[in-house]
Amino acid sequence: MSACAICAAAFSCTDPVQEGVDVAGVSLDRKELSLEVGESKTLTATVVPSNADDKSVVWSSENEKVAVVSESGAVTGIAVGSTTVVVTTVDGGFTAECAVEVYE
């Protein structure tokens, strides 16, 4: 048996190479959100592609004196004013934003 035949027997060329699927972007279900002080509403982030290996995201509020956001995307109005809630993908650092207005 030749060396090539031995290698061919050990490694199948038909086995696909397992490569990770990288995140290509993120979007939010809303671009704007209005809340009363003390009220909460949840934003939904969609990471693409749907088969990405790491679809985890980090939420933040640009002004936590106006509104805070939980790890699950629940936004709670704290005081009258405006802020922006940002979701960022862990893989790739892609972002999406939602303008938040809090009123009494």
Stockholm file with secondary structure:
# STOCKHOLM 1.0

chainA/1-104         MSACAICAAAFSCTDPVQEGVDVAGVSLDRKELSLEVGESKTLTATVVPSNADDKSVVWSSENEKVAVVSESGAVTGIAVGSTTVVVTTVDGGFTAECAVEVYE
#=GR chainA/1-104 SS CCHHHHHHHHSCTTSCCCCCCCCCEEEESCSEEEEETTCEEECCEEEESTTCSCCCEEEEESCTTTEEECTTCEEEECSSEEEEEEEEETTTCCEEEEEEEEEC
#=GC SS_cons         CCHHHHHHHHSCTTSCCCCCCCCCEEEESCSEEEEETTCEEECCEEEESTTCSCCCEEEEESCTTTEEECTTCEEEECSSEEEEEEEEETTTCCEEEEEEEEEC
//
